[in-house]
């Protein structure tokens, strides 16, 4: 086996008050485009999507959106995200929602 370095940096920002900070956090890290993954609509209904979108726009961060992530996500949802990334390369993945969105 050849030697290698594996790095998997993950940050979890949790809570209502952090949603407006997402753009700044990504901007500081040099991120210019994200894949925003969300569920079937609760992020829109509860206002989380609007706050995150406004924060990203404030810092000039583009987004590609993957909606429809289901509870206990299956491989098909992951493939959808990968296909989006193939068409529109991103520098980060931003899960807006709960555990299933983060799992995907």
Biopython code that builds the backbone (N, CA, C, O; Angstrom):
import numpy as np
from Bio.PDB.StructureBuilder import StructureBuilder

atoms = [
    (1, "UNK", "N", (0.840, -1.179, 0.000)),
    (1, "UNK", "CA", (0.000, 0.000, 0.000)),
    (1, "UNK", "C", (0.882, 1.238, 0.000)),
    (1, "UNK", "O", (1.869, 1.315, 0.732)),
    (2, "UNK", "N", (0.511, 2.205, -0.833)),
    (2, "UNK", "CA", (1.263, 3.453, -0.887)),
    (2, "UNK", "C", (0.841, 4.379, 0.241)),
    (2, "UNK", "O", (-0.294, 4.329, 0.714)),
    (3, "UNK", "N", (1.763, 5.216, 0.660)),
    (3, "UNK", "CA", (1.460, 6.197, 1.696)),
    (3, "UNK", "C", (0.591, 7.304, 1.119)),
    (3, "UNK", "O", (0.697, 7.627, -0.064)),
    (4, "UNK", "N", (-0.259, 7.878, 1.940)),
    (4, "UNK", "CA", (-1.092, 8.982, 1.493)),
    (4, "UNK", "C", (-1.530, 9.801, 2.692)),
    (4, "UNK", "O", (-1.428, 9.359, 3.836)),
    (5, "UNK", "N", (-2.015, 10.990, 2.415)),
    (5, "UNK", "CA", (-2.582, 11.871, 3.430)),
    (5, "UNK", "C", (-4.060, 12.021, 3.130)),
    (5, "UNK", "O", (-4.433, 12.353, 2.005)),
    (6, "UNK", "N", (-4.894, 11.785, 4.104)),
    (6, "UNK", "CA", (-6.334, 11.955, 3.953)),
    (6, "UNK", "C", (-6.767, 13.074, 4.885)),
    (6, "UNK", "O", (-6.513, 13.016, 6.088)),
    (7, "UNK", "N", (-7.414, 14.082, 4.341)),
    (7, "UNK", "CA", (-7.913, 15.194, 5.139)),
    (7, "UNK", "C", (-9.398, 15.344, 4.863)),
    (7, "UNK", "O", (-9.811, 15.425, 3.706)),
    (8, "UNK", "N", (-10.184, 15.383, 5.895)),
    (8, "UNK", "CA", (-11.632, 15.490, 5.733)),
    (8, "UNK", "C", (-12.157, 16.563, 6.697)),
    (8, "UNK", "O", (-12.816, 16.253, 7.690)),
    (9, "UNK", "N", (-11.853, 17.829, 6.385)),
    (9, "UNK", "CA", (-12.288, 18.881, 7.308)),
    (9, "UNK", "C", (-13.803, 19.061, 7.272)),
    (9, "UNK", "O", (-14.397, 19.253, 6.211)),
    (10, "UNK", "N", (-14.400, 18.997, 8.424)),
    (10, "UNK", "CA", (-15.836, 19.171, 8.542)),
    (10, "UNK", "C", (-16.095, 20.145, 9.680)),
    (10, "UNK", "O", (-15.527, 20.018, 10.764)),
    (11, "UNK", "N", (-16.952, 21.109, 9.422)),
    (11, "UNK", "CA", (-17.365, 22.030, 10.469)),
    (11, "UNK", "C", (-18.867, 21.956, 10.582)),
    (11, "UNK", "O", (-19.568, 21.896, 9.571)),
    (12, "UNK", "N", (-19.365, 21.959, 11.790)),
    (12, "UNK", "CA", (-20.796, 21.941, 12.011)),
    (12, "UNK", "C", (-21.155, 23.222, 12.758)),
    (12, "UNK", "O", (-20.713, 23.442, 13.886)),
    (13, "UNK", "N", (-21.959, 24.057, 12.116)),
    (13, "UNK", "CA", (-22.510, 25.244, 12.754)),
    (13, "UNK", "C", (-23.951, 24.901, 13.071)),
    (13, "UNK", "O", (-24.716, 24.523, 12.183)),
    (14, "UNK", "N", (-24.317, 25.031, 14.319)),
    (14, "UNK", "CA", (-25.654, 24.591, 14.711)),
    (14, "UNK", "C", (-26.382, 25.703, 15.447)),
    (14, "UNK", "O", (-25.799, 26.385, 16.290)),
    (15, "UNK", "N", (-27.622, 25.880, 15.136)),
    (15, "UNK", "CA", (-28.459, 26.817, 15.863)),
    (15, "UNK", "C", (-28.983, 27.935, 14.987)),
    (15, "UNK", "O", (-28.410, 28.257, 13.946)),
    (16, "UNK", "N", (-30.070, 28.510, 15.423)),
    (16, "UNK", "CA", (-30.751, 29.536, 14.649)),
    (16, "UNK", "C", (-29.864, 30.755, 14.407)),
    (16, "UNK", "O", (-29.888, 31.326, 13.317)),
    (17, "UNK", "N", (-29.091, 31.155, 15.396)),
    (17, "UNK", "CA", (-28.309, 32.384, 15.296)),
    (17, "UNK", "C", (-27.079, 32.262, 14.406)),
    (17, "UNK", "O", (-26.482, 33.277, 14.047)),
    (18, "UNK", "N", (-26.691, 31.055, 14.046)),
    (18, "UNK", "CA", (-25.485, 30.899, 13.216)),
    (18, "UNK", "C", (-25.781, 30.975, 11.722)),
    (18, "UNK", "O", (-24.858, 31.096, 10.916)),
    (19, "UNK", "N", (-27.049, 30.908, 11.347)),
    (19, "UNK", "CA", (-27.398, 30.875, 9.926)),
    (19, "UNK", "C", (-26.901, 32.106, 9.175)),
    (19, "UNK", "O", (-26.494, 32.002, 8.018)),
    (20, "UNK", "N", (-26.931, 33.245, 9.809)),
    (20, "UNK", "CA", (-26.472, 34.475, 9.162)),
    (20, "UNK", "C", (-24.943, 34.544, 9.072)),
    (20, "UNK", "O", (-24.407, 35.394, 8.362)),
    (21, "UNK", "N", (-24.249, 33.673, 9.772)),
    (21, "UNK", "CA", (-22.782, 33.676, 9.795)),
    (21, "UNK", "C", (-22.163, 32.754, 8.754)),
    (21, "UNK", "O", (-20.952, 32.793, 8.540)),
    (22, "UNK", "N", (-22.963, 31.937, 8.115)),
    (22, "UNK", "CA", (-22.458, 30.924, 7.190)),
    (22, "UNK", "C", (-21.627, 31.549, 6.069)),
    (22, "UNK", "O", (-20.550, 31.048, 5.746)),
    (23, "UNK", "N", (-22.114, 32.627, 5.482)),
    (23, "UNK", "CA", (-21.387, 33.288, 4.394)),
    (23, "UNK", "C", (-20.007, 33.747, 4.820)),
    (23, "UNK", "O", (-19.033, 33.561, 4.091)),
    (24, "UNK", "N", (-19.921, 34.345, 5.997)),
    (24, "UNK", "CA", (-18.626, 34.817, 6.501)),
    (24, "UNK", "C", (-17.665, 33.651, 6.739)),
    (24, "UNK", "O", (-16.490, 33.722, 6.378)),
    (25, "UNK", "N", (-18.170, 32.587, 7.346)),
    (25, "UNK", "CA", (-17.333, 31.417, 7.635)),
    (25, "UNK", "C", (-16.750, 30.853, 6.337)),
    (25, "UNK", "O", (-15.560, 30.543, 6.277)),
    (26, "UNK", "N", (-17.573, 30.720, 5.308)),
    (26, "UNK", "CA", (-17.099, 30.186, 4.031)),
    (26, "UNK", "C", (-16.170, 31.173, 3.322)),
    (26, "UNK", "O", (-15.160, 30.773, 2.744)),
    (27, "UNK", "N", (-16.512, 32.454, 3.369)),
    (27, "UNK", "CA", (-15.695, 33.486, 2.727)),
    (27, "UNK", "C", (-14.273, 33.513, 3.298)),
    (27, "UNK", "O", (-13.297, 33.611, 2.554)),
    (28, "UNK", "N", (-14.172, 33.427, 4.611)),
    (28, "UNK", "CA", (-12.861, 33.428, 5.271)),
    (28, "UNK", "C", (-12.010, 32.252, 4.795)),
    (28, "UNK", "O", (-10.783, 32.346, 4.755)),
    (29, "UNK", "N", (-12.653, 31.163, 4.439)),
    (29, "UNK", "CA", (-11.945, 29.972, 3.966)),
    (29, "UNK", "C", (-11.713, 29.988, 2.458)),
    (29, "UNK", "O", (-11.175, 29.029, 1.904)),
    (30, "UNK", "N", (-12.112, 31.059, 1.798)),
    (30, "UNK", "CA", (-11.856, 31.198, 0.371)),
    (30, "UNK", "C", (-12.840, 30.490, -0.527)),
    (30, "UNK", "O", (-12.581, 30.320, -1.718)),
    (31, "UNK", "N", (-13.980, 30.068, 0.028)),
    (31, "UNK", "CA", (-14.984, 29.345, -0.752)),
    (31, "UNK", "C", (-15.778, 30.348, -1.595)),
    (31, "UNK", "O", (-16.244, 31.372, -1.096)),
    (32, "UNK", "N", (-15.917, 30.026, -2.885)),
    (32, "UNK", "CA", (-16.648, 30.899, -3.802)),
    (32, "UNK", "C", (-17.943, 30.272, -4.328)),
    (32, "UNK", "O", (-18.816, 30.967, -4.848)),
    (33, "UNK", "N", (-18.052, 28.941, -4.181)),
    (33, "UNK", "CA", (-19.253, 28.264, -4.690)),
    (33, "UNK", "C", (-19.518, 27.017, -3.851)),
    (33, "UNK", "O", (-18.605, 26.240, -3.572)),
    (34, "UNK", "N", (-20.785, 26.833, -3.450)),
    (34, "UNK", "CA", (-21.149, 25.698, -2.605)),
    (34, "UNK", "C", (-22.280, 24.888, -3.230)),
    (34, "UNK", "O", (-23.055, 25.391, -4.043)),
    (35, "UNK", "N", (-22.351, 23.642, -2.833)),
    (35, "UNK", "CA", (-23.529, 22.817, -3.086)),
    (35, "UNK", "C", (-24.368, 22.926, -1.819)),
    (35, "UNK", "O", (-23.944, 22.490, -0.748)),
    (36, "UNK", "N", (-25.551, 23.505, -1.941)),
    (36, "UNK", "CA", (-26.457, 23.625, -0.813)),
    (36, "UNK", "C", (-27.443, 22.466, -0.890)),
    (36, "UNK", "O", (-28.231, 22.376, -1.831)),
    (37, "UNK", "N", (-27.397, 21.595, 0.087)),
    (37, "UNK", "CA", (-28.284, 20.433, 0.136)),
    (37, "UNK", "C", (-29.352, 20.677, 1.196)),
    (37, "UNK", "O", (-29.054, 21.135, 2.299)),
    (38, "UNK", "N", (-30.596, 20.368, 0.851)),
    (38, "UNK", "CA", (-31.700, 20.581, 1.782)),
    (38, "UNK", "C", (-32.736, 19.485, 1.597)),
    (38, "UNK", "O", (-32.688, 18.710, 0.642)),
    (39, "UNK", "N", (-33.661, 19.442, 2.522)),
    (39, "UNK", "CA", (-34.698, 18.415, 2.496)),
    (39, "UNK", "C", (-35.826, 18.751, 1.547)),
    (39, "UNK", "O", (-35.611, 19.275, 0.454)),
    (40, "UNK", "N", (-37.026, 18.440, 1.983)),
    (40, "UNK", "CA", (-38.185, 18.580, 1.099)),
    (40, "UNK", "C", (-38.956, 19.871, 1.316)),
    (40, "UNK", "O", (-40.090, 19.981, 0.849)),
    (41, "UNK", "N", (-38.396, 20.839, 1.996)),
    (41, "UNK", "CA", (-39.077, 22.128, 2.087)),
    (41, "UNK", "C", (-39.129, 22.766, 3.459)),
    (41, "UNK", "O", (-39.466, 23.946, 3.556)),
    (42, "UNK", "N", (-38.811, 22.047, 4.526)),
    (42, "UNK", "CA", (-38.925, 22.663, 5.851)),
    (42, "UNK", "C", (-37.944, 23.830, 6.017)),
    (42, "UNK", "O", (-38.234, 24.773, 6.752)),
    (43, "UNK", "N", (-36.799, 23.781, 5.351)),
    (43, "UNK", "CA", (-35.842, 24.890, 5.444)),
    (43, "UNK", "C", (-36.428, 26.161, 4.836)),
    (43, "UNK", "O", (-36.112, 27.264, 5.282)),
    (44, "UNK", "N", (-37.265, 26.018, 3.840)),
    (44, "UNK", "CA", (-37.956, 27.193, 3.273)),
    (44, "UNK", "C", (-39.044, 27.677, 4.239)),
    (44, "UNK", "O", (-39.179, 28.875, 4.489)),
    (45, "UNK", "N", (-39.810, 26.732, 4.771)),
    (45, "UNK", "CA", (-40.931, 27.085, 5.648)),
    (45, "UNK", "C", (-40.477, 27.754, 6.942)),
    (45, "UNK", "O", (-41.122, 28.691, 7.410)),
    (46, "UNK", "N", (-39.376, 27.285, 7.523)),
    (46, "UNK", "CA", (-38.939, 27.838, 8.808)),
    (46, "UNK", "C", (-37.985, 29.028, 8.665)),
    (46, "UNK", "O", (-37.526, 29.574, 9.669)),
    (47, "UNK", "N", (-37.684, 29.432, 7.427)),
    (47, "UNK", "CA", (-36.857, 30.617, 7.196)),
    (47, "UNK", "C", (-35.363, 30.375, 7.158)),
    (47, "UNK", "O", (-34.595, 31.298, 6.887)),
    (48, "UNK", "N", (-34.935, 29.146, 7.424)),
    (48, "UNK", "CA", (-33.497, 28.854, 7.436)),
    (48, "UNK", "C", (-32.869, 29.095, 6.067)),
    (48, "UNK", "O", (-31.786, 29.672, 5.969)),
    (49, "UNK", "N", (-33.546, 28.656, 5.015)),
    (49, "UNK", "CA", (-33.009, 28.829, 3.661)),
    (49, "UNK", "C", (-32.813, 30.310, 3.332)),
    (49, "UNK", "O", (-31.773, 30.693, 2.796)),
    (50, "UNK", "N", (-33.792, 31.132, 3.647)),
    (50, "UNK", "CA", (-33.701, 32.567, 3.334)),
    (50, "UNK", "C", (-32.525, 33.214, 4.057)),
    (50, "UNK", "O", (-31.815, 34.034, 3.475)),
    (51, "UNK", "N", (-32.313, 32.853, 5.321)),
    (51, "UNK", "CA", (-31.198, 33.442, 6.080)),
    (51, "UNK", "C", (-29.849, 32.974, 5.531)),
    (51, "UNK", "O", (-28.916, 33.767, 5.409)),
    (52, "UNK", "N", (-29.753, 31.697, 5.204)),
    (52, "UNK", "CA", (-28.497, 31.178, 4.648)),
    (52, "UNK", "C", (-28.235, 31.793, 3.278)),
    (52, "UNK", "O", (-27.116, 32.225, 3.001)),
    (53, "UNK", "N", (-29.248, 31.839, 2.421)),
    (53, "UNK", "CA", (-29.086, 32.415, 1.077)),
    (53, "UNK", "C", (-28.643, 33.869, 1.158)),
    (53, "UNK", "O", (-27.760, 34.287, 0.409)),
    (54, "UNK", "N", (-29.239, 34.638, 2.050)),
    (54, "UNK", "CA", (-28.858, 36.047, 2.211)),
    (54, "UNK", "C", (-27.414, 36.171, 2.671)),
    (54, "UNK", "O", (-26.691, 37.055, 2.211)),
    (55, "UNK", "N", (-26.991, 35.303, 3.566)),
    (55, "UNK", "CA", (-25.611, 35.334, 4.054)),
    (55, "UNK", "C", (-24.627, 34.993, 2.939)),
    (55, "UNK", "O", (-23.583, 35.633, 2.817)),
    (56, "UNK", "N", (-24.950, 33.999, 2.133)),
    (56, "UNK", "CA", (-24.082, 33.634, 1.015)),
    (56, "UNK", "C", (-23.998, 34.777, 0.007)),
    (56, "UNK", "O", (-22.914, 35.108, -0.471)),
    (57, "UNK", "N", (-25.133, 35.372, -0.312)),
    (57, "UNK", "CA", (-25.166, 36.474, -1.271)),
    (57, "UNK", "C", (-24.369, 37.672, -0.773)),
    (57, "UNK", "O", (-23.685, 38.333, -1.555)),
    (58, "UNK", "N", (-24.451, 37.950, 0.503)),
    (58, "UNK", "CA", (-23.712, 39.078, 1.090)),
    (58, "UNK", "C", (-22.215, 38.959, 0.834)),
    (58, "UNK", "O", (-21.524, 39.963, 0.664)),
    (59, "UNK", "N", (-21.722, 37.729, 0.809)),
    (59, "UNK", "CA", (-20.290, 37.503, 0.606)),
    (59, "UNK", "C", (-19.961, 37.028, -0.805)),
    (59, "UNK", "O", (-18.844, 36.579, -1.065)),
    (60, "UNK", "N", (-20.925, 37.123, -1.713)),
    (60, "UNK", "CA", (-20.682, 36.790, -3.117)),
    (60, "UNK", "C", (-20.431, 35.321, -3.380)),
    (60, "UNK", "O", (-19.724, 34.970, -4.324)),
    (61, "UNK", "N", (-21.000, 34.461, -2.557)),
    (61, "UNK", "CA", (-20.799, 33.020, -2.713)),
    (61, "UNK", "C", (-21.949, 32.446, -3.541)),
    (61, "UNK", "O", (-23.116, 32.560, -3.165)),
    (62, "UNK", "N", (-21.607, 31.833, -4.664)),
    (62, "UNK", "CA", (-22.605, 31.195, -5.527)),
    (62, "UNK", "C", (-23.054, 29.883, -4.903)),
    (62, "UNK", "O", (-22.359, 29.302, -4.070)),
    (63, "UNK", "N", (-24.229, 29.430, -5.321)),
    (63, "UNK", "CA", (-24.705, 28.141, -4.813)),
    (63, "UNK", "C", (-25.389, 27.343, -5.913)),
    (63, "UNK", "O", (-26.044, 27.890, -6.800)),
    (64, "UNK", "N", (-25.213, 26.043, -5.823)),
    (64, "UNK", "CA", (-25.927, 25.065, -6.622)),
    (64, "UNK", "C", (-26.785, 24.328, -5.606)),
    (64, "UNK", "O", (-26.293, 23.959, -4.540)),
    (65, "UNK", "N", (-28.048, 24.109, -5.915)),
    (65, "UNK", "CA", (-28.953, 23.567, -4.903)),
    (65, "UNK", "C", (-29.404, 22.142, -5.207)),
    (65, "UNK", "O", (-29.747, 21.800, -6.338)),
    (66, "UNK", "N", (-29.390, 21.337, -4.172)),
    (66, "UNK", "CA", (-29.894, 19.961, -4.210)),
    (66, "UNK", "C", (-31.024, 19.862, -3.191)),
    (66, "UNK", "O", (-30.780, 19.805, -1.986)),
    (67, "UNK", "N", (-32.254, 19.843, -3.680)),
    (67, "UNK", "CA", (-33.427, 19.748, -2.818)),
    (67, "UNK", "C", (-34.007, 18.342, -2.875)),
    (67, "UNK", "O", (-33.773, 17.595, -3.825)),
    (68, "UNK", "N", (-34.757, 17.999, -1.852)),
    (68, "UNK", "CA", (-35.463, 16.724, -1.861)),
    (68, "UNK", "C", (-34.780, 15.609, -1.094)),
    (68, "UNK", "O", (-35.152, 14.444, -1.238)),
    (69, "UNK", "N", (-33.790, 15.941, -0.285)),
    (69, "UNK", "CA", (-33.137, 14.909, 0.521)),
    (69, "UNK", "C", (-34.170, 14.328, 1.476)),
    (69, "UNK", "O", (-34.878, 15.060, 2.168)),
    (70, "UNK", "N", (-34.246, 13.013, 1.503)),
    (70, "UNK", "CA", (-35.256, 12.325, 2.309)),
    (70, "UNK", "C", (-34.645, 11.755, 3.599)),
    (70, "UNK", "O", (-33.434, 11.550, 3.683)),
    (71, "UNK", "N", (-35.490, 11.504, 4.590)),
    (71, "UNK", "CA", (-34.999, 10.836, 5.797)),
    (71, "UNK", "C", (-34.354, 9.492, 5.443)),
    (71, "UNK", "O", (-34.786, 8.827, 4.501)),
    (72, "UNK", "N", (-33.354, 9.105, 6.172)),
    (72, "UNK", "CA", (-32.608, 7.876, 5.906)),
    (72, "UNK", "C", (-32.207, 7.821, 4.432)),
    (72, "UNK", "O", (-32.626, 6.923, 3.702)),
    (73, "UNK", "N", (-31.400, 8.779, 4.004)),
    (73, "UNK", "CA", (-31.113, 8.922, 2.569)),
    (73, "UNK", "C", (-30.490, 7.673, 1.960)),
    (73, "UNK", "O", (-29.716, 6.951, 2.590)),
    (74, "UNK", "N", (-30.863, 7.457, 0.714)),
    (74, "UNK", "CA", (-30.338, 6.318, -0.038)),
    (74, "UNK", "C", (-29.227, 6.804, -0.972)),
    (74, "UNK", "O", (-29.003, 8.004, -1.128)),
    (75, "UNK", "N", (-28.551, 5.856, -1.576)),
    (75, "UNK", "CA", (-27.436, 6.147, -2.474)),
    (75, "UNK", "C", (-27.849, 7.058, -3.633)),
    (75, "UNK", "O", (-27.044, 7.862, -4.102)),
    (76, "UNK", "N", (-29.088, 6.939, -4.096)),
    (76, "UNK", "CA", (-29.565, 7.745, -5.218)),
    (76, "UNK", "C", (-29.463, 9.238, -4.959)),
    (76, "UNK", "O", (-29.140, 10.004, -5.868)),
    (77, "UNK", "N", (-29.734, 9.661, -3.730)),
    (77, "UNK", "CA", (-29.608, 11.079, -3.383)),
    (77, "UNK", "C", (-28.176, 11.558, -3.442)),
    (77, "UNK", "O", (-27.905, 12.693, -3.835)),
    (78, "UNK", "N", (-27.266, 10.693, -3.051)),
    (78, "UNK", "CA", (-25.840, 11.020, -3.124)),
    (78, "UNK", "C", (-25.423, 11.163, -4.584)),
    (78, "UNK", "O", (-24.687, 12.083, -4.942)),
    (79, "UNK", "N", (-25.895, 10.254, -5.416)),
    (79, "UNK", "CA", (-25.569, 10.291, -6.847)),
    (79, "UNK", "C", (-26.073, 11.589, -7.471)),
    (79, "UNK", "O", (-25.375, 12.193, -8.287)),
    (80, "UNK", "N", (-27.271, 12.024, -7.100)),
    (80, "UNK", "CA", (-27.791, 13.298, -7.615)),
    (80, "UNK", "C", (-26.837, 14.445, -7.279)),
    (80, "UNK", "O", (-26.546, 15.290, -8.126)),
    (81, "UNK", "N", (-26.364, 14.464, -6.058)),
    (81, "UNK", "CA", (-25.421, 15.500, -5.646)),
    (81, "UNK", "C", (-24.119, 15.427, -6.420)),
    (81, "UNK", "O", (-23.570, 16.453, -6.821)),
    (82, "UNK", "N", (-23.627, 14.223, -6.630)),
    (82, "UNK", "CA", (-22.384, 14.049, -7.390)),
    (82, "UNK", "C", (-22.548, 14.508, -8.835)),
    (82, "UNK", "O", (-21.640, 15.104, -9.415)),
    (83, "UNK", "N", (-23.714, 14.226, -9.410)),
    (83, "UNK", "CA", (-23.971, 14.669, -10.786)),
    (83, "UNK", "C", (-23.996, 16.195, -10.872)),
    (83, "UNK", "O", (-23.487, 16.775, -11.831)),
    (84, "UNK", "N", (-24.586, 16.835, -9.875)),
    (84, "UNK", "CA", (-24.579, 18.299, -9.841)),
    (84, "UNK", "C", (-23.155, 18.842, -9.757)),
    (84, "UNK", "O", (-22.796, 19.794, -10.451)),
    (85, "UNK", "N", (-22.366, 18.229, -8.907)),
    (85, "UNK", "CA", (-20.984, 18.672, -8.728)),
    (85, "UNK", "C", (-20.168, 18.451, -9.998)),
    (85, "UNK", "O", (-19.287, 19.249, -10.317)),
    (86, "UNK", "N", (-20.456, 17.372, -10.722)),
    (86, "UNK", "CA", (-19.769, 17.139, -11.999)),
    (86, "UNK", "C", (-20.063, 18.263, -12.989)),
    (86, "UNK", "O", (-19.174, 18.711, -13.714)),
    (87, "UNK", "N", (-21.328, 18.718, -13.015)),
    (87, "UNK", "CA", (-21.720, 19.782, -13.948)),
    (87, "UNK", "C", (-21.254, 21.154, -13.483)),
    (87, "UNK", "O", (-20.862, 21.990, -14.297)),
    (88, "UNK", "N", (-21.296, 21.383, -12.193)),
    (88, "UNK", "CA", (-20.945, 22.681, -11.634)),
    (88, "UNK", "C", (-20.052, 22.470, -10.412)),
    (88, "UNK", "O", (-20.548, 22.369, -9.290)),
    (89, "UNK", "N", (-18.741, 22.405, -10.626)),
    (89, "UNK", "CA", (-17.824, 22.149, -9.516)),
    (89, "UNK", "C", (-17.991, 23.163, -8.377)),
    (89, "UNK", "O", (-18.166, 24.359, -8.607)),
    (90, "UNK", "N", (-17.934, 22.660, -7.169)),
    (90, "UNK", "CA", (-18.070, 23.486, -5.976)),
    (90, "UNK", "C", (-16.855, 23.268, -5.078)),
    (90, "UNK", "O", (-16.084, 22.327, -5.261)),
    (91, "UNK", "N", (-16.709, 24.149, -4.121)),
    (91, "UNK", "CA", (-15.580, 24.059, -3.196)),
    (91, "UNK", "C", (-15.989, 23.599, -1.806)),
    (91, "UNK", "O", (-15.141, 23.314, -0.961)),
    (92, "UNK", "N", (-17.296, 23.528, -1.575)),
    (92, "UNK", "CA", (-17.790, 23.081, -0.276)),
    (92, "UNK", "C", (-19.211, 22.569, -0.431)),
    (92, "UNK", "O", (-19.909, 22.896, -1.391)),
    (93, "UNK", "N", (-19.620, 21.761, 0.532)),
    (93, "UNK", "CA", (-20.999, 21.278, 0.581)),
    (93, "UNK", "C", (-21.609, 21.841, 1.852)),
    (93, "UNK", "O", (-21.043, 21.722, 2.939)),
    (94, "UNK", "N", (-22.772, 22.455, 1.695)),
    (94, "UNK", "CA", (-23.458, 23.089, 2.811)),
    (94, "UNK", "C", (-24.800, 22.400, 3.006)),
    (94, "UNK", "O", (-25.698, 22.544, 2.177)),
    (95, "UNK", "N", (-24.941, 21.660, 4.084)),
    (95, "UNK", "CA", (-26.185, 20.962, 4.401)),
    (95, "UNK", "C", (-27.044, 21.877, 5.268)),
    (95, "UNK", "O", (-26.636, 22.252, 6.367)),
    (96, "UNK", "N", (-28.217, 22.233, 4.786)),
    (96, "UNK", "CA", (-29.133, 23.073, 5.548)),
    (96, "UNK", "C", (-30.304, 22.195, 5.956)),
    (96, "UNK", "O", (-31.158, 21.852, 5.138)),
    (97, "UNK", "N", (-30.330, 21.846, 7.202)),
    (97, "UNK", "CA", (-31.381, 20.962, 7.699)),
    (97, "UNK", "C", (-30.831, 20.046, 8.780)),
    (97, "UNK", "O", (-29.903, 20.400, 9.507)),
    (98, "UNK", "N", (-31.412, 18.883, 8.867)),
    (98, "UNK", "CA", (-31.051, 17.955, 9.919)),
    (98, "UNK", "C", (-30.056, 16.886, 9.506)),
    (98, "UNK", "O", (-29.291, 17.044, 8.555)),
    (99, "UNK", "N", (-30.093, 15.806, 10.243)),
    (99, "UNK", "CA", (-29.123, 14.736, 10.069)),
    (99, "UNK", "C", (-29.139, 14.065, 8.706)),
    (99, "UNK", "O", (-28.088, 13.702, 8.178)),
    (100, "UNK", "N", (-30.321, 13.899, 8.135)),
    (100, "UNK", "CA", (-30.383, 13.236, 6.825)),
    (100, "UNK", "C", (-29.701, 14.063, 5.749)),
    (100, "UNK", "O", (-29.044, 13.514, 4.865)),
    (101, "UNK", "N", (-29.851, 15.371, 5.819)),
    (101, "UNK", "CA", (-29.185, 16.239, 4.860)),
    (101, "UNK", "C", (-27.672, 16.152, 5.048)),
    (101, "UNK", "O", (-26.920, 16.111, 4.074)),
    (102, "UNK", "N", (-27.234, 16.126, 6.298)),
    (102, "UNK", "CA", (-25.799, 15.996, 6.562)),
    (102, "UNK", "C", (-25.297, 14.627, 6.130)),
    (102, "UNK", "O", (-24.182, 14.521, 5.618)),
    (103, "UNK", "N", (-26.080, 13.585, 6.319)),
    (103, "UNK", "CA", (-25.680, 12.245, 5.891)),
    (103, "UNK", "C", (-25.476, 12.170, 4.374)),
    (103, "UNK", "O", (-24.539, 11.537, 3.887)),
    (104, "UNK", "N", (-26.375, 12.828, 3.645)),
    (104, "UNK", "CA", (-26.268, 12.812, 2.192)),
    (104, "UNK", "C", (-25.032, 13.545, 1.752)),
    (104, "UNK", "O", (-24.765, 13.641, 0.554)),
]
sb = StructureBuilder()
sb.init_structure("model")
sb.init_model(0)
sb.init_chain("A")
sb.init_seg("    ")
for serial, (resi, resn, name, xyz) in enumerate(atoms, 1):
    if name == "N":
        sb.init_residue(resn, " ", resi, " ")
    sb.init_atom(name, np.array(xyz, "f"), 0.0, 1.0, " ", f" {name:<3s}", serial, name[0])
structure = sb.get_structure()
